[in-house]
Amino acid sequence: MEQSVEQARESASQAAPKLIPGKNGVVPPPEHRFQKGRSGNPGGRPKLSEDLRAKLEDAKIRAKVVDALLQRVENGDPRAIELLWDRYEGKLTQRVDSDITQRTIVIEAGMEETPEPDA
């Protein structure tokens, strides 16, 4: 028994989840969104294995790792340069200044009103 095109479309639309257009694309249906109070990564960041940790305790292996990093730096690898610089000098800090003396009030009609500065 064959389905009509309309019946096929209707059954497909019923089977597919309803997609909601959002600010950054399509919002997933509620059952597929992050649940409040539940971590998206419950296991956390994986720890180093005991085997790898033991190998990194060996001075010869540490020296090989440093030599490999220095070789990549000499070859101009920007990620290796950044990694070495961050470890040697510390990460660069970025200073952010702000001025909160002026406040803007948004009125429901959509017009903006700037209050007089407090004396």
C-alpha positions as CSV (number, residue, x, y, z in Angstrom):
1,M,0.0,0.0,0.0
2,E,1.5,3.3,-1.1
3,Q,1.4,6.5,0.8
4,S,0.5,9.8,-0.8
5,V,3.1,12.6,-0.7
6,E,1.0,14.5,1.8
7,Q,0.7,11.5,4.1
8,A,4.5,10.9,3.9
9,R,5.2,14.6,4.8
10,E,2.7,14.4,7.7
11,S,4.2,11.3,9.2
12,A,7.8,12.7,8.8
13,S,6.8,15.9,10.5
14,Q,5.3,14.0,13.4
15,A,8.4,11.8,13.8
16,A,10.9,14.7,13.6
17,P,11.4,16.9,16.7
18,K,10.0,20.4,16.5
19,L,12.9,22.8,15.8
20,I,12.7,26.3,17.3
21,P,14.6,29.1,15.6
22,G,16.8,30.9,18.2
23,K,19.2,33.8,18.4
24,N,22.2,31.6,17.4
25,G,20.5,29.1,15.1
26,V,18.1,26.4,16.0
27,V,17.3,25.7,19.7
28,P,17.0,22.0,20.5
29,P,13.8,20.6,21.9
30,P,13.5,20.9,25.7
31,E,14.3,17.2,26.4
32,H,17.7,17.6,24.6
33,R,18.8,20.9,26.3
34,F,21.1,21.1,29.4
35,Q,19.2,20.2,32.5
36,K,19.3,22.7,35.4
37,G,21.5,21.5,38.2
38,R,23.1,18.8,36.1
39,S,26.7,19.1,34.8
40,G,27.4,18.7,31.1
41,N,30.6,17.0,32.0
42,P,29.9,14.9,35.1
43,G,33.2,13.0,35.0
44,G,35.3,16.2,34.9
45,R,38.6,16.5,33.2
46,P,40.3,13.1,32.9
47,K,43.4,12.6,35.2
48,L,46.8,11.5,33.9
49,S,47.2,7.7,34.0
50,E,49.5,6.3,36.6
51,D,51.7,4.9,33.9
52,L,52.1,8.3,32.2
53,R,52.6,10.0,35.6
54,A,55.4,7.6,36.4
55,K,57.1,8.1,33.0
56,L,57.1,11.9,33.5
57,E,59.0,11.4,36.8
58,D,61.9,10.0,34.8
59,A,64.5,12.8,34.2
60,K,65.5,11.4,30.8
61,I,62.0,11.4,29.5
62,R,61.4,15.0,30.9
63,A,64.6,16.1,29.0
64,K,63.2,14.5,25.8
65,V,59.9,16.4,26.2
66,V,61.8,19.7,26.7
67,D,64.0,19.0,23.7
68,A,61.0,18.2,21.5
69,L,59.3,21.5,22.7
70,L,62.5,23.5,22.0
71,Q,62.8,21.9,18.5
72,R,59.2,23.0,17.7
73,V,60.0,26.5,19.0
74,E,63.1,26.6,16.7
75,N,60.9,25.5,13.8
76,G,58.6,28.5,14.5
77,D,55.6,26.6,15.8
78,P,53.4,29.4,17.3
79,R,51.6,27.2,19.8
80,A,55.0,25.8,21.1
81,I,56.3,29.4,21.4
82,E,53.2,30.4,23.4
83,L,53.5,27.3,25.6
84,L,57.1,27.9,26.4
85,W,56.7,31.6,27.0
86,D,53.7,31.1,29.3
87,R,55.7,28.5,31.3
88,Y,58.9,30.6,31.4
89,E,57.5,34.2,32.0
90,G,54.0,33.4,33.1
91,K,50.8,34.2,31.2
92,L,50.3,37.8,30.1
93,T,47.6,39.6,31.9
94,Q,45.1,41.9,30.1
95,R,44.1,45.0,31.9
96,V,40.5,46.1,31.6
97,D,39.4,49.5,32.7
98,S,35.8,50.5,33.3
99,D,33.9,53.7,34.1
100,I,30.5,53.2,35.7
101,T,29.8,56.8,36.7
102,Q,27.2,57.2,33.8
103,R,24.1,55.1,33.9
104,T,21.5,54.6,31.2
105,I,17.9,53.8,31.9
106,V,15.9,52.1,29.2
107,I,12.2,53.0,29.3
108,E,9.5,50.5,28.1
109,A,8.7,52.6,25.0
110,G,12.2,52.0,23.8
111,M,13.5,55.5,24.3
112,E,16.6,56.0,26.4
113,E,17.0,58.6,29.2
114,T,20.3,59.4,30.8
115,P,19.9,60.6,34.4
116,E,21.6,63.6,35.8
117,P,24.9,62.7,37.6
118,D,24.6,62.5,41.4
119,A,26.0,65.7,43.0
